[in-house]
Amino acid sequence: MNFSVSSLPGLVILVICLLGAFGFAWLVAVLLRRYLPESSRSDATYIAGKYMTAFGSLFAFLTGFLINSEYATLKSAQSYVGQEVAAATQLASASATLPPPDADRIQDQMVVYLTSLPGAEWSSLSNKKPEDSPSGQYLSDLQQQVYTLSERKYPSTAALSSMAGGIEEMTQARRQRLVIGSSSLPPPLLLLCLVAGAALIVNALVTVVKAGTKYSLMATGLILLVALDTGAILAITDPFQGPFRAKSAPIEKLVQEIQDGRYKPWVNGR
Amino acid sequence: MTKKTKLIIGAASACAVVALLAVALWPSAEQADDCSGSRCTTVAAGEPIFLGSLLSDADTQGIDALTATELAIDYLDGRFDGIGGRLLDHPISLISENDDCSPEGGRLGAERLLEEAKLLGVIGTTCSSSSLDAADTLMSARKTPIISPSNSAPSLTDAERHQRYYFRTALNDLLQGEVVAEFAYNKIARRRAAVLFSPTAYSSQLGEAFGDRFKLRGGVVASSSNIEAGGGLSAAVRAAEREQADVIFVPVQMSSKPSCADTVEAIRASSVLRSARIIVSEACQDRTFLTAVGKSADGVYASGPDAGDTADDLFYQSEYLPAFKRSAGAAPAGVFDTNAFDAANLIFGAIRQAAERKPGGGLVINREALRSALLDIKGYSGLSGTLDCSTTGDCAQGGRIAIYEAPNWPVSKPRAEPVFSQSKSIAELLTGP
């Protein structure tokens, strides 16, 4: 499921959730005052009070489960990014032993591939259209460069083996990233969570309906909590976009190191 | 709040605003300075990167160097397939001019190349005289790096007159002069030397370097003659006869008039100099010399870079040499082709280091950064040897100079064994006796 709202900045998601929760609460409060007779309010408050724990627990359980599961997905995505960077570092280091024109070319191609990740690739993963990303072609070009070298006589066996290992691990890590990118939050689960949140808000408002508008404010904390939890779920649900996404800093750091000549032993003082 | 307190608070606030504005504007001012005027070159997405070659089309060393430069461009895609590769996703446009092996040729060629305002580097010149106070000065004035594969005259990288953007991958002739002197004095025990030179920067300075080092060992430079002066070649040979020279050093190019081959033939024709040993320099270490002189070339020594290390290089053997043969129709005729291949790759590497990549694929290249990137090169394993570019422009800080005896020259027999070979560094010579 593609939650386009999850690609919005964190503050915007928060505002949307707050407006949604408080708007819904206001509507419920109006309806209760209009349609719940004065005479029934004592009983309704009493019954609603009994249900508070059950609704609260259900909502807490569902949001806790979703946040935990989405956070685990985010950590996995971050871990695969780390693996990919480690493999790319291995490839860059091994390429340093090649004749300079070959090392330059391999590292140029690496920069092209790595630079495309936080931009084009992550955006296409977020849109569930990895085929739109040019990164696959860039990685394939890089593989081709490495395999072409392996057919030649002059690179050392150690360098070739290390480069082949690096490119293989990069490919595997990317494949895992694509799998994570293609998975999404199950819509029924999210719907259930939203229904639980709504039920909790309604129940909380019923408990204070007899006390009047002034006391309805006591439910504010709970409505706020529902809004924040829902916001957190929406924000964390896409590991490649939005406020909680896999960090691209390790990739950017490696790109900078390659461009600075860190993996070219003949570039001094970089 | 008193009036005085208000005044102090007002003044402090004004100072704070000014300070904030200064801090905010400072980085942009610095950036503007970095890229002001011609110091930066912008290459738009899809636009080619312009490189130049300023090589002699009448000299086999120049022709070889041009082929090697084209091969370096070809290999940017990792294949010698005859299709030019791309650098940072930009095609390379090579503009070729002839250096004519003369100061005028160097100057004119450089001016023509500089008509392309976005020229980012030049491979050239072939002859030292085309660079000295000609191409090196013009290119440096326009902050365009020029890397020569075959200039070897010591004065080009002399700290007193070196031009900032001039570099070379060829060995400084201080080294060749030293090794030839060592060979002549200690290996073949000669004591009276004659130097026959042509009036070019290369020839006269190499002759001088040899003479200085020969004298330092106790030898005598009995005659030093310009073969293009009044009496010409015959007067130069007569001077060597008169002084009973037992070793004759001929640092003359094949493209000179008279050429290196003409000079050696004239010496061979002299009965007085029959027992004198002839040593030619690397500018004469050329297949065309062996063909022109024929059997009389046998026994002639040729100095130059030791080809052994290059011949053993697997990349050279399996990729570069076959590609060179495919491209030129024959193996390199001279000894500087690998220097040109390295020179082109040094420029590519410097562009990579200096280029600021813009979104969309454009590049901004600061020319000072380009020069700095060349100066950052230390321990580059090139085909011609290990390169470390110094502030005076020498990228080959040292190397092995070998003496070969004809007909066993590496230009005709790739696996030829030298009769003498010695490693020397510029630092060693500048600090030693």
Chai-1 contact restraints between the chains, C-beta under 6 A:
chainA,res_idxA,chainB,res_idxB,connection_type,confidence,min_distance_angstrom,max_distance_angstrom,comment,restraint_id
A,P99,B,F315,contact,1.0,0.0,6.0,A-B,restraint_1
A,P100,B,Y380,contact,1.0,0.0,6.0,A-B,restraint_2
A,P101,B,Y75,contact,1.0,0.0,6.0,A-B,restraint_3
A,P101,B,N345,contact,1.0,0.0,6.0,A-B,restraint_4
A,D104,B,G349,contact,1.0,0.0,6.0,A-B,restraint_5
A,R105,B,G78,contact,1.0,0.0,6.0,A-B,restraint_6
A,Q145,B,G78,contact,1.0,0.0,6.0,A-B,restraint_7
A,K153,B,L314,contact,1.0,0.0,6.0,A-B,restraint_8
A,K153,B,S318,contact,1.0,0.0,6.0,A-B,restraint_9
A,Y154,B,L314,contact,1.0,0.0,6.0,A-B,restraint_10
A,Y154,B,F315,contact,1.0,0.0,6.0,A-B,restraint_11
A,G261,B,Q353,contact,1.0,0.0,6.0,A-B,restraint_12
A,W266,B,I377,contact,1.0,0.0,6.0,A-B,restraint_13
A,W266,B,G379,contact,1.0,0.0,6.0,A-B,restraint_14
A,W266,B,Y380,contact,1.0,0.0,6.0,A-B,restraint_15
A,V267,B,D376,contact,1.0,0.0,6.0,A-B,restraint_16
A,N268,B,D376,contact,1.0,0.0,6.0,A-B,restraint_17
A,N268,B,K378,contact,1.0,0.0,6.0,A-B,restraint_18
